[in-house]
Amino acid sequence: MARRARRARLLASLVEAFYIILAVSPVASDMTDNLDLLWGNTQVEYDSSGRQTVSLSLDRWTTSAFRSKSMHLFGRFDMDIKLVPRDSAGTITTLYMLTEGPWEEHDEVDLEFLGNSSGEPYTLHTNIYARGRGGREKQYRLWFDPTQDFHTYSILWNPKEILILVDGTPVRQMKNQQRKDIPFPLYQPMRLYSSIWNAEDWATQGGRVKTDWSQAPFTSLFRNYSAVSCVSQKTAWICGRGSSDSSWFTHVLDEVGQRKLMEVDEKHKIYDYCVDSRRYPNGYPPECGSQ
């Protein structure tokens, strides 16, 4: 155990040595310059100012999705999303990051927006996998109507922590605790994905409310995708290309951020695996209590 802990500390201390941090001026581009449109009814539109919007739609016959063209190893990823309006029960709109290696060792960071009946709030369902182990679900009621306007949802991933943010407010943090032999996404690059799909068997009120297909198509809108990250360039990972700010790479949630995180927990969190005694009658996972 001591040898494993020393090895984890050594790897953690060396990880930043493998990346080159760049600071260059950003270049404006369309979202689709950096995204692959995968399948389904995916539309690309432009508003009066020339800003690009991508829509993902769900009907009884097809889902739809897109993904980033690049693989990323650490980064700050932002997406403005306007979710399915009115009766969205049974639908899930997603924003997530996923590795492409063996599934039993995969890493993943999930944001899933669970639809609801008209007038009822959306639920943000989050989960984080590391080395194939997930089960780290936390859920939040959004404190605004995410169907009336665009809101910014972000994933910040660096060697020290993973943060999930909503309009810049931290809602979830996972610290790197590999020194305690707790898995953390550290060595496998990931792509960013978005999709919309039907999950009426569990998405809304535990599956009690089903999808009303007479309301289809269900459409979510996406714009202003931004990725400031480490991208593979031959034998090195180049970090921060397209941005003058590289602070995300060493970011650690400060005291103000911790207070905001606690406030979200107190006011808006509705489920936390770390306090689910029915699920863990013999003791909670080791990371609980230190996140």
ABEGO torsion letter per residue (X at the ends): XAAAAAAAAAAAAAAAAABBBBBBBBBBBBAAAABBBABEBBBBBBBAAGBBBBBBBBBAABBBBBBBABBBBEEBBBBBBBBBBEBABGBBBBBBBBBABBAAABBBBBBBBBBBBBGBBBBBBBBBBBGGBBGBBBBBBBABBAAABBBBBBBBBBAABBBBBBGGBBABBBBBAAAAGBBBBAABBBBBBBBBBBAAAAABGGGABBBBAAAOBBBBBBBGBBBBBBBBBEABBBBGBGBABAAAAABBBBAAAAAAAAAAAAAABABBAAABAAABAAEBBAABGAX
